[in-house]
């Protein structure tokens, strides 16, 4: 029985060695593996950098567009915030993160960690680095270039960030006149289109606009357009560079 | 071949990498019995086991230059075998496998206890040897690797690319499932 097994094993071994000897089966070169690993590393780094950029873009866009102010305007503001949040970018970022973790799982560091830890670790790292990028002038300079029509690619990401969005009831402009609980703004959209006009903003009765605003101030307004007037439920004075 | 007994697998792999094709034969001698046994238990019911194991050795030879000789050779070749066997099972089965394993999601604190292992080894080896076809491949495989091939948690983790804690949990579940199946079939264990 043992002899039979040995003979079988020998013929099995010989079959494979013959394939190797005749060149039917060839060893792959070290360069092949080096290139494959390099490709995977470069891909993982690119996916990671892209994820960081997308997170920083989300943070920047929320601030630049003034959407974060909506969170201070009560339930209605929160609801509108959910409507204007860049969900699509966030979903793309989550998919990139899943892809990144899948790539990392090929290496010991990746597969030795439980998926939840790996994913949460990547999220924390990406949000941390994204908020650092957000503090740099990277996105701001991109936005200025897009507004000056000097950004051939990616301009759609930045164009119109600081624009009034009637469909969501969000307006930005400079105060041109104040009268008790109403004031007039000139839309400042940083572009040239039909909505660069004057709008009258009506605040709730007994609201003294002069207490918080002056002519020339830049404001962010959340409200509904009724008979050509903006009925505001929230306003926020913006810094000159916002 | 006796002259090779004092050469480690890693050293043999290094010699093969440097072009000594004959030494690959020695590696095959060392691993063919193990890989046939692992394959037979894991790919239960596959008649072409010889072709599948041959495929494992061919892939091993093709990719041997990617093996880091400072690491252990055994988990590396078992990893190739694992991937090849998974493909063979997928090819022969209509049921998808390994879609997702919830045990890999979170951390499990499981310590490999050599005393418990020694105590269980003989009993479990017999149970596992009696036949595993009734349980899912992922449980079948881990029992084979642990009780038949006698690999450590760390080695199994490197073969299956799962956290070490998950290895412990999966072995525990596999034992329970297997014992349950034997009970259902009224087989004395």
Interface residues (C-beta under 8 A of the other chain):
Chain A: X9 X12 X13 X15 X16 X17 X19 X20 X21 X25 X26 X27 X28 X29 X30 X32 X33 X105 X106 X108 X111 X112 X113 X114 X115 X116 X117
Chain B: X17 X21 X22 X24 X25 X28 X29 X32 X33 X50 X53 X54 X57 X58 X61 X62 X63 X64 X65 X66 X104 X105 X106 X107 X108 X157 X158 X161 X162 X163 X164 X165 X166
